[in-house]
Amino acid sequence: MQKIDQFIGSFSFDGRLAEVDIIGSIAHTKMLVKTKIINNTDGKQIILGLTSILNEIRNGTKLGDEEDVHQAIEKELINRIGTVGGKMHTARSRNDQVVTSLRLYIKLQIKIVKKLINSFQKILVKKALDNIDVVIPGFTHLQPAQPILAAHHILAYAWMLQRDKERFTDCYKRTDILPLGSAALAGTSFNINRKYTAKLLGFQHISENSLDAVSDRDFAIELVFCLSLTALHLTRFCEEIILWMTPEFNYIKIDDKFTSGSSIMPQKRNPDCAEVIRGKSGRIFGDLIALLTIIKSLPLAYNRDLQEDKPPIFDALDNTKICLRVITDMISSLEFISEQTFKSTEKGFLAATEIADYLAKNNVPFRTAHGIVKDIVLYCKKRSKNLNELSIEEYNRFSKIFKKDIFKYLDAKNIIKMKTSYGGTSKKSVLCQIRNIQQKLK
Ligand code: ARG
């Protein structure tokens, strides 16, 4: 092949569309026979030829180098069955053919991604249940804020991923529209039956406007956006894994195989997998920007620029899927060092809000209560003491309202137990949350 033809073509990167392309062509041929646009004998020959190519491709046979995978398959068919193979391309164009293949491919991929997310969510729920009594500090601004259950923290990711799955379901709906039959841009004068082709290929709808059908890549942009958001959610968790594994936090252990040693510093275990997942989000977001930029300002209808849609789509899919697989395995191996996480709840005055709430429940305006507790914390800091190390007399110096029962409110486990609001961090609320997400994961 000439260098310039290679440059114009997409054969080097669209090979993975071979199967869906053939499936699309078989359905199109069946439609051509049904509508008597081609005769039964020709149709049978074409379908037999396509089926044999499909089987060989599935067994690993490579196609000859052509402008693109679609052209390569057509050439191969004509090589095998003669010029009758050329009848397959009646009443269609490469423009509607390419985007039909892409939609078929993305529909399959969405199902795979959703399954991977589901498996990861199941692991998160399992980890939540396995660690249901583990207490960790909750943070805001990365400053210790209030004690929470580790399970509650982990489940936050399960809900993000639940929304991700819903977004993929939504994206699927807009991908599930058959463009085939739009031909190059204007439709066709052949008496085709698009609904029949749609039925054969499992598309819910057929496109309404042939110009839009051949040039629309919204569904692909939406897919890569959904992948980006999933990847982003993974980076947030990975960032926490990285922090929690530092000797300063020392909250968790993960299997050694997800880390690596340093070539020079023998004491180190580096959280490489978490870092690579965090890093891969960069290229996935890049894929989204690439796709948006390729399609921006394109006049109707098909333009060859659109061919450049495939590398970013495939790259975003491949990388999101591998990240999901790796994070699922990595989190399966996660263990909390619960003595350590509990110890951390004793630092950082995590009970401060409880003390303010205590006063507010005893009729002190919350703003005033907040001021009182701020002073108590300052008092503790000066003396290097924890809130539970002050005497009731010391508490009473700040407010006479404090009774001995205040100490109940200073214990992390107790504080958590009291957070019984719906969606809160008490064990009771978290168990309810687990039941709810399990319902969705069935
Ligand atoms: N390979 C191209 C793509 O992926 C399709 C080429 C369309 N060719 C044409 N002559 N209209 O978009």
Boltz pocket constraint, residues with backbone or C-beta under 6 A from the ligand:
constraints:
  - pocket:
      binder: B
      contacts: [[A, 9], [A, 10], [A, 14], [A, 67], [A, 68], [A, 94], [A, 95], [A, 98], [A, 302], [A, 303], [A, 304], [A, 306], [A, 307], [A, 308]]
      max_distance: 6.0
